[in-house]
Amino acid sequence: MDEAIELARRGVIVTVFGDLMMVPATESSLYGLKTEGADVRIVYGPHDAVEIAEKNPDKDVVFCAVGFETTAPGIASELFRGVPENFSIISAHRLIPPAMELLMGVGDLQIDGFISPGHVATIIGVNPFRRFADAYRMPTVISGFEPNDVLLSIAMLLKQLKDNDPKCENEYIRLVKEEGNLKARKVLDEVFDVASAHWRGIGRVPESGYVLKKEFEEYDAEKKYELTIKNSVDIHPGCNCHLVIIGKIYPPECKLFGTVCRPEKPYGPCMVSSEGTCRIYHKYGAHFK
Ligand code: SF4
């Protein structure tokens, strides 16, 4: 986020998904920069950002490539097909199985099973999730996102627990194939290498991010603009997002929940989007009591 803000300050057109606008960076957010007049534009996908670059050949355009295995193939296929010279990306994709692996190494978490993300498995297939049942005896169900999918996935996990039979099952069979999406996996392999990556508040996690391969590094905004952000604040004082997302605390256990940090004025990243744990808890938490 700090890099995107730095580029917006330098006059680059910064393109982002809408839910990134309010994410707090060290001093401000992209929304804050936009209110000060910077050219920050919301896009619905990487192709929109490429089109902006094509229509503005005299300007530099950067796309904040943030997301998981699900969003990365879209940007990979744009780069593979060819983009204008004035286009580049900040590659901040993160990978899910290495983060789950990290959780397995955190001793005092009370995890009884994984409801694994069906959209990620749609791309990478079932295999990367098998390890949790095979190596750790952790019940694992790849799940869709409809309420009935989640309910069925929980029922499948409970049955595994009752039978003491941990395995990796696929509830989302209408979309997730054993091998995933071969075309998407191929273009990811063509464009990205897997490398260790930083997770906010957690630190570096091995093999958990995508970096552009050498052949594509001219589109790497970090290199193109020689970005070196100094004194970047990882987690703002008092924010416990890193503990929330690994399941160590519930959002209300953060002292700032609902007071300093609210959906209309998020202090930490988990309160920003409708998919953020603190934001969800703020909306529905009363039902959990
Ligand atoms: S309530 Fe806000 S500050 Fe606290 S952990 Fe959640 S996002 Fe961070």
Residues whose N, C-alpha, C, O or C-beta is under 5 A from the ligand:
A	BS01	SF4	G238 C239 N240 C241 P251 C254 L256 F257 C261 Y267 G268 P269 C270 M271 C278
